[in-house]
Each structure stands twice: as structure tokens, then as C-alpha cells.
Amino acid sequence: LVTAMILGVLWPAVLVRPAAAQDTRASVEVTRVAGRVEFLRTGQAQWVPAVVGARLIQGEEIRAFAGASADLAFPDTSTVMLAENSRLQMSRLEFDQQQRSRLVLLHLAVGKLRAAIAQTAITLARARQSNFAIATPTAVAAARGTIVWVFTDTQKTLIAVEPCPGCRIEPEIECFTLDPTNRRWQRV
């Protein structure tokens, strides 16, 4: 009877622990879905329909089909709008609420997105470093405190920057392209 009571007490704790651990990982929330949008969970082979309120963690992917789009909200108030015919992976998601810092790396395999990148508390030593980057098959854009549009068709990438009215720090973006002849990254 005592063993049954102990197991009865411990068993629910074992069931709750994995979910609690997952909740502590950095995640991005799906805030809007229009049309057919799906995501692929880490370790899964089946894409599932995306719904408002779903959370994506590091390594997971989201895609929007023709005529579809989705909005994503990051813990630091940055946002990403994923346009139709696009596929995006959350390659790296790290947020430290106490330090008010982040390290985000998104991989846009194909398609278009608009990222409104929030400013973070940046020390003087890190003032020139970006902590939010968007990679494509042919380019990488590292930005801070600005709005970036990224388009790729897997062969070429187009990156555009919108002005950031009222920014406390100067918005900055650095771009690198992949030279197809020698397969090396070069600063643009």
C-alpha cells in the first residue's frame, strides 16, 4: 500500500516534468495564421496544421503555402511575418530575461519574411555585435533595432531594410553572400 501511494505521488510528477522542462525553453508564439500554415516538430516527420497560440522551439520549422501567411512573436517583442510559399526554421533561440539579451538565428529556406527586430539592452562591448540573424541558402543578414525584409528563391537572396523611427540606437544590418564559384562567404 505504501509503495502504491509513493508511486501514485511520483507518477504524476514524472508526467508533469517533461512538459515543465519544455516550457522553460525559449519559444516563439504563433500569433496569426491565414490559410494553410503548418509546422514540423523536432524529431517528427509529419507536418501538422499551425494554430494561433502554438509555440515553436529551437530546431522546429514553419511553412506557409500559396495564399497563406503567419505572424510569430518572440519573447523580446521582435516579430516575424512569414509570407506565402515560405519555409522557416528556428535554428537558434536563446533569450535571457535577466540580462535582457538574445541570440536568434532563423533559416529561411525559401520564400519571404518581414522581421521587426526589437532593440535589446546592449553593453558598449557588444554594441557592434548583432544577436538576430536570418540566413538563406545564399546569404546571411545580421541586424539589430530595425525592420528587415528577406526574400530567397534558393538561388538568390534580396534583403531590404525599413527605417526605424524612434530607435534608441542606430539600426544596423550586416550582409554576407555566398560566392558560388568558391563557396565562401563574403561581406556585402
Buried (B, 14 or more C-beta within 10 A) or exposed (E): EEEEEEEEEEEEEEEEEEEEEEEEEBBBBBBBBEEBBBBBBEEEEEBEEBEEEBBBBBBBBBBBBEEBBBBBBBBBEBBBBBBBBBBBBBBBBEBEEEEEBBBBBBBBBBBBBBBBBBBBEBEEEEEEEBBBBBBBBBBBBBBBBBBBBBBBBEEEBEBEBEEBEEEEEEBBBBBBBBEEEEEEEEEE
